[in-house]
Amino acid sequence: MESLSFKDLNNKVCAITGGGGVIGKSLALGLASVGVKVAILDLNKEVADSAAAEITKETGSVAIGVEANVLEKESLIEAKKVINNKLGKIELLINCAGGNSPKATTHDEFMEPSNKDNTAGNFFGLDIEGFRRVFDLNFLGTLLPTMILSTDMVDQEKGSILNISSMNAFKPLTKIPAYSAAKASINNFTEWLATHFAKLDIRVNAVAPGFFLTNQNRFLLVDEQTGEPTARGKKIMDGTPMGKYGEPDDLQGASLYLLSDLSKFVTGIVIPVDGGFNAYSGV
């Protein structure tokens, strides 16, 4: 029996949306470390190129930066042409584009008799355009890239897709209804597409990060004036048995497993990577 490894990933081509972000770049580094040729897709071409250069320097693997807007079909079509011309057929896809916004966030955790009339801080004061933007970025920003970038897999009847969900999909958090709803839709879409693609040997799975300190959530978790954890940040630590935030590299192992042939009979699942948050009852 051969020893288990990720060698089947060597020289495969992976497109990763949101690849210039903290988590996206970390996942790309993990892939490149086992020989995957990586296309970093990002709305900002300079960010994509910088990430690709860093990955190549650190791993020696091929990485390219590609400009792409995950909410525009034509942009994704052009990005796919670049990837095919420079790297070849796309065999792996990571949908990592996403994020939250203060405009889709409530100020209050709960509506109470004392604050119910202050609609600016509760559900009734949500900015609909902000809500739509967050939902579209996370859900349509996964749907559209998959429609365009997975066609090579269909042609070859082989491939693996990894979506980035969140623990918000399992337990919606206060204040962030748009992000929670969008990530819940990612879980459902992952299961639906896994079933739809199963006969073609295209697997679709997801990882659900717990609490990772990112540019998108820092405003909720860290006091900008003092640098100390906010009350919300303290609650998160109290609810995470490991008592710390996740590091971007903590997602690499689960992601490599789901993309590789080590999980060749695994499809339609969402793996929490959360320091025990989902398992903890609070008591």
Phi, psi and omega per residue, in radians:
M1 nan 2.325 3.133
E2 -1.291 2.597 3.093
S3 -1.201 2.558 -3.115
L4 -1.305 2.452 -3.122
S5 -2.852 3.115 3.077
F6 -1.758 0.399 -3.035
K7 -1.120 -0.380 3.115
D8 -1.167 -0.307 3.132
L9 -1.425 -0.290 -3.068
N10 -0.997 2.237 3.116
N11 1.270 0.059 3.033
K12 -1.302 2.748 -3.122
V13 -1.816 2.213 3.127
C14 -2.140 2.273 2.976
A15 -1.743 2.324 -3.140
I16 -2.268 1.982 3.110
T17 -1.353 2.667 -3.065
G18 1.101 0.439 -3.018
G19 -1.220 -0.242 3.119
G20 -1.516 -0.128 3.120
G21 -1.371 3.028 -3.074
V22 -1.045 -0.896 -3.108
I23 -1.255 -0.744 -3.139
G24 -1.043 -0.759 -3.134
K25 -1.166 -0.640 3.102
S26 -1.131 -0.747 3.103
L27 -1.109 -0.709 3.117
A28 -1.099 -0.693 3.096
L29 -1.091 -0.726 3.108
G30 -1.072 -0.744 3.115
L31 -1.145 -0.808 -3.121
A32 -1.089 -0.521 -3.123
S33 -1.156 -0.337 3.088
V34 -1.911 0.302 2.980
G35 1.626 0.178 3.102
V36 -1.304 2.430 3.015
K37 -1.511 2.130 -2.926
V38 -1.990 2.312 2.991
A39 -1.861 2.020 -3.126
I40 -1.573 1.901 3.118
L41 -1.697 2.264 3.137
D42 -2.673 2.645 3.113
L43 -1.101 -0.546 3.138
N44 -1.757 1.952 -3.077
K45 -1.097 -0.671 3.140
E46 -1.099 -0.706 3.103
V47 -1.122 -0.740 3.127
A48 -1.103 -0.778 -3.137
D49 -1.133 -0.710 3.138
S50 -1.110 -0.765 3.127
A51 -1.112 -0.745 3.140
A52 -1.095 -0.731 3.127
A53 -1.114 -0.717 3.123
E54 -1.110 -0.734 -3.128
I55 -1.140 -0.772 3.121
T56 -1.104 -0.749 3.139
K57 -1.095 -0.707 -3.038
E58 -1.395 -0.570 -3.020
T59 -1.972 -0.370 -3.068
G60 1.424 -0.045 3.134
S61 -1.510 2.829 -3.131
V62 -1.329 2.279 3.065
A63 -2.523 2.419 3.117
I64 -2.265 2.646 3.047
G65 -1.710 2.390 -3.115
V66 -2.353 2.241 3.080
E67 -1.323 2.317 3.124
A68 -2.801 2.443 3.019
N69 -1.860 2.001 -3.035
V70 -1.220 -0.126 3.120
L71 -1.832 0.122 3.128
E72 -2.218 2.042 -3.057
K73 -1.046 -0.779 -3.102
E74 -1.118 -0.639 3.099
S75 -1.091 -0.707 3.139
L76 -1.222 -0.627 3.093
I77 -1.092 -0.768 3.119
E78 -1.153 -0.665 3.113
A79 -1.100 -0.713 3.131
K80 -1.103 -0.671 3.100
K81 -1.061 -0.747 3.128
V82 -1.087 -0.801 -3.130
I83 -1.085 -0.814 -3.137
N84 -1.082 -0.703 -3.117
N85 -1.229 -0.630 -3.043
K86 -1.634 -0.562 -3.031
L87 -2.105 -0.518 -3.089
G88 2.042 -2.852 -3.108
K89 -1.196 2.447 3.123
I90 -1.379 2.150 -3.125
E91 -1.947 -0.323 -3.129
L92 -2.371 2.536 3.110
L93 -2.423 2.275 3.010
I94 -2.049 2.094 3.085
N95 -1.610 1.644 -3.040
C96 -1.936 -0.111 3.127
A97 -1.175 2.399 3.140
G98 2.956 -2.997 3.113
G99 2.584 3.066 -3.123
N100 -2.119 3.079 3.138
S101 -2.615 2.500 3.061
P102 -1.009 -0.470 -3.117
K103 -1.223 -0.311 3.124
A104 -1.912 0.445 -3.061
T105 -2.161 2.388 3.058
T106 -1.520 2.617 3.085
H107 -1.307 -0.693 -3.085
D108 -1.636 2.472 3.036
E109 -1.314 -0.706 -3.076
F110 -2.259 2.560 2.918
M111 -1.515 2.226 -3.124
E112 -2.309 2.874 3.123
P113 -0.924 -0.557 -3.070
S114 -1.348 -0.357 -3.083
N115 -2.207 0.097 -3.013
K116 -1.104 -0.448 -3.128
D117 -1.482 -0.189 3.102
N118 -1.528 1.290 -3.022
T119 -1.119 -0.365 3.139
A120 -1.089 -0.419 -3.076
G121 -1.780 -0.014 -3.066
N122 -2.126 -2.891 -3.104
F123 -0.904 -0.700 -3.053
F124 -1.274 -0.220 3.137
G125 -1.754 0.099 -3.139
L126 -1.081 2.420 3.074
D127 -1.363 1.982 -3.038
I128 -1.111 -0.680 3.113
E129 -1.151 -0.654 3.070
G130 -1.131 -0.729 3.104
F131 -1.071 -0.812 -3.132
R132 -1.081 -0.706 -3.125
R133 -1.087 -0.785 3.136
V134 -1.145 -0.770 -3.137
F135 -1.122 -0.793 -3.140
D136 -1.095 -0.788 -3.111
L137 -1.024 -0.748 -3.078
N138 -1.423 -0.747 -3.093
F139 -1.552 -1.049 3.110
L140 -1.100 -0.507 3.087
G141 -1.235 -0.120 2.969
T142 -1.801 -0.731 -3.120
L143 -1.088 -0.917 -3.056
L144 -1.119 -0.841 3.089
P145 -1.017 -0.641 3.127
T146 -1.138 -0.702 3.126
M147 -1.049 -0.659 -3.069
I148 -1.574 -0.779 -2.950
L149 -1.539 -0.160 3.129
S150 -1.652 -0.006 -3.067
T151 -1.136 -0.538 3.065
D152 -1.106 -0.648 3.116
M153 -1.127 -0.706 3.108
V154 -1.083 -0.763 3.128
D155 -1.060 -0.679 -3.084
Q156 -1.587 -0.146 -3.090
E157 0.917 0.855 3.137
K158 -2.969 2.394 3.070
G159 2.885 3.037 -3.137
S160 -2.525 2.327 -3.135
I161 -2.101 2.358 3.121
L162 -2.153 2.099 3.058
N163 -1.723 2.675 3.110
I164 -1.848 1.894 3.109
S165 -1.648 -2.566 3.135
S166 -2.923 2.729 3.038
M167 -1.134 -0.306 3.029
N168 -1.063 -0.416 3.141
A169 -1.217 -0.499 -3.135
F170 -1.575 -0.717 -3.123
K171 -2.329 1.693 -3.093
P172 -1.045 2.352 -3.109
L173 -1.602 2.628 3.060
T174 -1.081 2.684 3.041
K175 1.411 -0.416 -2.993
I176 -2.143 1.147 -3.072
P177 -1.148 -0.630 -3.105
A178 -1.165 -0.828 -3.122
Y179 -1.128 -0.756 3.137
S180 -1.087 -0.792 -3.131
A181 -1.137 -0.717 -3.123
A182 -1.132 -0.743 -3.135
K183 -1.225 -0.561 3.032
A184 -1.089 -0.648 3.109
S185 -1.166 -0.533 3.086
I186 -1.113 -0.733 3.109
N187 -1.053 -0.808 -3.126
N188 -1.127 -0.761 3.140
F189 -1.124 -0.661 3.105
T190 -1.034 -0.797 3.127
E191 -1.174 -0.717 -3.133
W192 -1.107 -0.841 -3.076
L193 -1.223 -0.584 3.086
A194 -1.043 -0.708 3.104
T195 -1.203 -0.769 -3.092
H196 -1.086 -0.639 -3.069
F197 -1.653 -0.072 -2.946
A198 -1.020 -0.672 -3.105
K199 -1.202 -0.279 3.137
L200 -1.700 0.100 -3.117
D201 1.061 0.603 3.005
I202 -1.868 2.023 -3.084
R203 -1.656 2.509 -3.140
V204 -2.294 2.075 -3.134
N205 -2.396 3.128 3.135
A206 -2.591 2.738 2.923
V207 -2.002 2.543 -3.132
A208 -2.057 1.670 3.101
P209 -1.103 2.525 2.967
G210 -1.408 -2.184 -3.076
F211 -1.736 1.960 3.076
F212 -2.084 2.333 -3.128
L213 -1.387 1.929 -3.098
T214 -2.206 3.023 3.106
N215 -1.111 -0.480 -3.090
Q216 -1.327 -0.513 -3.068
N217 -1.987 -0.023 -3.061
R218 -1.027 -0.614 -3.103
F219 -1.120 -0.378 3.125
L220 -1.580 -0.416 -2.943
L221 -1.897 -0.348 -3.100
V222 -2.238 2.282 3.095
D223 -1.196 2.117 -3.066
E224 -1.126 -0.506 -3.094
Q225 -1.395 -0.777 -3.028
T226 -1.776 -0.365 -3.058
G227 1.380 0.018 3.135
E228 -1.497 2.763 3.103
P229 -1.064 2.455 3.016
T230 -1.294 3.031 3.075
A231 -1.023 -0.622 3.113
R232 -1.174 -0.722 3.107
G233 -1.075 -0.679 3.112
K234 -1.159 -0.665 3.101
K235 -1.108 -0.663 3.125
I236 -1.098 -0.787 3.130
M237 -1.100 -0.659 3.125
D238 -1.172 -0.474 -3.113
G239 -1.662 0.002 3.136
T240 -1.944 1.879 -3.061
P241 -0.906 -0.604 3.137
M242 -1.299 -0.237 3.012
G243 1.198 0.548 3.140
K244 -2.745 2.857 3.011
Y245 -1.395 2.665 3.046
G246 -1.278 2.656 3.017
E247 -1.737 2.551 -3.125
P248 -0.879 -0.653 -3.128
D249 -1.138 -0.320 -3.133
D250 -1.147 -0.285 3.139
L251 -1.544 -0.191 -3.019
Q252 -1.138 -0.781 -3.068
G253 -1.078 -0.880 3.139
A254 -1.103 -0.649 -3.122
S255 -1.196 -0.785 3.106
L256 -1.071 -0.714 3.101
Y257 -1.023 -0.841 -3.067
L258 -1.244 -0.476 3.135
L259 -1.466 -0.390 -3.027
S260 -1.616 3.005 3.107
D261 -1.253 -0.124 3.042
L262 -1.068 -0.403 3.137
S263 -2.020 0.607 -3.002
K264 -1.121 -0.239 3.070
F265 -1.956 0.372 -3.123
V266 -2.022 2.110 3.061
T267 -2.662 2.584 3.101
G268 1.392 0.392 -3.136
I269 -1.978 2.810 3.062
V270 -2.206 2.056 -3.118
I271 -1.691 2.075 3.038
P272 -1.230 2.395 3.011
V273 -2.236 1.492 -2.796
D274 -2.453 0.203 3.118
G275 1.124 0.338 3.108
G276 1.637 0.066 -3.088
F277 -0.971 -0.783 -3.078
N278 -1.199 -0.494 -3.077
A279 -1.465 -0.297 -2.968
Y280 -1.591 2.240 3.132
S281 -1.502 -0.182 -3.085
G282 1.628 -0.037 3.137
V283 -2.154 nan nan
